């Protein structure tokens, strides 16, 4: 049986990867040490998700391993060697707010941890497909220079602008503010590309917009759609930072994202880079997301606007999906914003109501 290694399998994308890969016939090994609980508190813990996966899948094994442990990572890869066919690296410190509280931990996890994985793959399984879950934050606040116009519920680009259909990978990443999180992820992103180009390994960076789905343990600093719905259900207050709550994000369901990973693995390239998200099909402003959450939850959200925008945050982000679709034309978005939010609500309302 072919082996796949997934980092961060207790998280949103990692857990989706585990389910997909086990059902596709892989023996799945996870590197997971529940650092989300350290980053964001007990409510963000991935331990329960890991337990559910272990109970459900006999072909899944979880190793309590920190990816900053280079020797431990190397041992995990060496154990499987030529049987290792696929690596999906979804572990991260994912918040640019949190990164400023401990820059060394942020860089250690996001940059050094990625390097440890790449080097272990190069030494023990150089032909294994290596997929890295990057972020649109590698572009820093460069998108904020776009000529946005203010509409009733959102900021928007003029129809004739070259990025109206979404931002592609031609956008520069230099000479702008990234946040410390954006810098650590950019360092990892470039290293993944370099191992592809320099060593000829099959690697890909998927620069995600907002990643979402019902398995997201929505926390205040990470997972905005899930946390927004959680606040709507529980009655907890929610704060929107800056831009009149008209900032726009595209959102991609974890299942749609993992299907993209699977297609890349079927026909991998070296040093590939894609912007990935909901694109023009699945995006919303904060105001639009709030209205949808209120309608689905059947109650008003207790929210307020803090006029101070977060440093390095985007006013508008929609991913151009056409680069990936040109290489993998069968891939399509299956979940729109409303179906995503309804699924988040339906699968979490009982737990959130009890917690409230």
N, C-alpha and C positions, 0 to 999 in steps of 0.2 A: 504494500500500500504506500502511495506517495505521501510525503510529509509536508505540511505547511506550518510555518511559524507565524503566529499573530501576536504582536505586542499590544498591550492595552485591551485585552479581550473582554474585560469587564465593562468597558465603556460602550458608548452608542455604536460607533462604527465597528469596533473590535468584536462586539457580541454578534452583530449582524454578519460579519465575516465568518465567525465560527460556525454559525448555523448554516450558512451557504456552503462552506467548504466541507463540513461533515456530510451534509446531504449530497455533495458532489463526489464523495468517496475518499476524501483525504483523512489521514491521521493528523489531527490538529494539536499542536503544542503551543501553549500560551505563555508569554512572559508578562506577568501581572503582579503588582505588589500594592495595589490600592492606594496609590499616592493621591488620588482625587480627594480622599478623606482628609489627608494632610493639607492639601491646597485649600479646600472649600468647606471642610467640616463634615460631620457624620452624615448629614442628609445627602451628600454627594458620593458617599461610599459606593464602590463597585463590588463589594464583597458579596452582597445578595445576588447580584447578576452572575457572578462567577459560580456561586453555589448552584444556581438554577441550571447553568450550562453543564456543570459536572453531573448533576442528577439526570439531565435529559440525554446527554450524549456519552456513550461509552468510548467513543473514538476521540474524546477531548481530554487533554491533560494540562493542568495549569501549574506552572513553576513560579514560586514566590521569589522573583528575581528582579532586581533593580537594573535597568539597562545602563546605568552609569558604572556598573561592575563589569569591566572589560573582560576579566578572566572568566567570570561566571557566564557571560554571554558567549564567549568563545567555546566553553565546555558544552553549552547547550547546542551550538551549531555542530561541533565536532562529533557529538553523539549520533547525529543523523546523516552527516556527510552527503553521499551521493543520492540518498533517498529524499533529501530536501529539495522540493521543486518550486516552492513559492514562499516568499516572505512578505507579509503585509504589516507595515510599521505604522500603527495608529496610536501608540503611546505618546503622551506629550504633557507638558504643562501648558494648558490651552488658553490662559487668560492674560491679556496684555495689562490688565489692572493688577493682577496678582504678581506678575513678573517684576514690577517695580519694588515690591516688598522684599524680594530676595533674588536679585539678578544672577547670583552665582548658581543657585539651585535651578533657576529657569534655564540658563545656558547649559548647565551640566546635563539636565534631562534632554532638552530639545536638540542641542548641537552635539555635545560629546556622546550622549547616548546613541544618536544616529550614527556617528562615526564608528562606535563600537560594533554596531550591528552590521554596517557595511564591511568593515574589516573582517569580521567573523565570516560573513558570507563569501568574501573574496578568497579567504584562505581555505574554507572547507566546502563551499557549495557555489562556485563562481557562475554556474549556469542557471542557478535558481532565479526566477523572476523576483525583483525587489521593487515593491510598490510603497511609496512614501506618501503619507497623508500630510501634505503641506497646507498652505493657507494663502488667502488673498492679501494677508497682512505683509507678505514679502514686498508688496508694492508701496508700503508705507502710506502716507497721506497724499500721495501723488494723485489719486482720483479726485481729491478735493479741489483740484485746479480746473476740473471740467466745468464748462459754462452751463450750470444747472439753472433751471427756471422753477419758480415756486408755484405749484398748483394748490388746489383746495386741500388735498390730503397727502400730498407727496412732493418731493423734489423730483425733477425729471429733466432728461436731456432733450434738446430739440430733435425732431424727427430726422433732420438731415445730417446730424453729427455722425462721424465714423464709428463711434462706440455706442450708438443708440441700440443696436442689436445685442450689445454686451461688450465688455472689455476683454480684449485678447492679450496674448502673451507678448505683444510688441510694446506694451506699456513699460517704460523704464522703471528700475527699482532704486536708482541712485538719487542723491541730493534731495532727500525729503525725510520727514520724521516717520519712523517706523513703529515706535514703542520698543521696549527692550524685548518683549515677546516676538515682535516682528523681526528683529535682528537675529534672535536665536533660531527662529524657523527659517529665515533666509540663509543662514550659515548652513543649516542642515540640508536645505533645498539644493544649494549649490554643490554641496558635497555629494549628494545623491546623483546629480547630473554628471559630476566629474568622474565618479566611479563608473558610470555608464560610458562616458566618452573616452576616458584615459585607459581604463582596464577592459572596455568592451563588454561590460556586464549589462544584462537586460534590466534597466532601471527606469522608473517613471516617478515624476512628481505630479501629484494631483493637487492643484492649488484651490482648495475648497472655499466656497462662500460660507453661508450658514448651513451647518449640517444638523439634521434634526430627525425626529422620529419618536415613537412611544417609549423606547428604552432609554431615552435621555433622562438622567437624574438631574433635571433642571436646577441650577444653582444661580445665585444672584450674579455671580461674575462670569457665568458660562452657560450657554444653552438657552438663548433668549426666548424662543417660542415655547419651549417646555416650561420654563420658569414663569413666563407670562400667563400661560394657562393655569399653572399651579396657583398663582396669586389670584386669578379670577375665580377659581374653585374654592380656595381656602379663605378668601377675604383678606389675605395679606397685602400690604401696600406695595406698590411698584413705582420706581423712579425711572423716568426717561431722561437721558442726559443730552441736552443740546438740540439744535436744529429745528426747534419747534415741533418735535416729534414727527417730522416729515422725512427723516432719513430712510433710505430704501435699502433693503437687503434681498438678495435671492436666496432661496432655501431649497436644499435638496434632501429628500428622504434617504435615510441610510440604505434602504433596499435598492433604490435607484443607483446610488453611488457604488455599492458592492457589485451590482451587475456590470458597471463600467470596469471595475477592477478585473472581474472574471474575463471580460472580453479582451482586455489588455494582455492578460496572462495567456490566452489562447494564441495571440500573435504579438509577442513583445517586441519592443524596440530598445535601443540603447540611448540613455540620456533623454528620454521623452519628457515633455513638460506640457501640462494641460491646465487651463482654468476650468473648474468644474463647479456647478451649482445648479440652481433651478432655472437660470437663464431668464429669458423673456416670458417663459411659460409659467414660472412659479416664483414670484417676487411680491414684496409688499413693503409699505412704509410702516413705521411704528403705529401711526394713527389707524391705518387699515388693519393691522394685526390686532390692535386693541378692540376695534369694532367687531371683528370676527370672533375673538375670544368671548366677548360679552354676549354675542348672539348664541354661540354654541353652549356656553355655560349657563345662560339664562339669568345672568346677574351682572350688575355694573362692576367694573374693575375700579378699585381704589388706587388711583395713580396721580402722580404729580410730575411736573416738568422742572428739572434743574437746568437752567439756561447754560450752564458750563459744560461744554462738550468734553468728552474724554480725549486726552492727548493722543494724536495719531489716528483717531477714529475716522471712519469713512462717512461722508454725507450721502453717498450713493454708490452702490455696488451691484451690478448685474454681470454675471459671467457670460462671455461669448462661448457657447458650446460647440460652435461649428468646427473648430479645429479637431476636437475629439471625434465628432460625428463624421468628419471627412475620413478619418482613419478607421473608424468603427461605425459604419452607417446604420447598423441594425439597432444601435442604442437609442432609446427614447425615454423621456421623462414620463413616468406613470402616475405620480402623485402631485396634485396641485396643492395650493396653500390650504384651502378649506378641508380637503381630505386628510392632509397631514394633521391639522389641528383637531379634527374630529377623532382621528385615531388616538392622538395623544390624550384627549379628554376621556374617551371611552375606556382606554386601558389603564388609566391612572386615577379616575375620579374616586373610586372606593378608598384607595390608600390615602389620597390627599384629603378627602373629607374626614377620615378618621384622624389624620394628623392635625387637622384644623381644630 
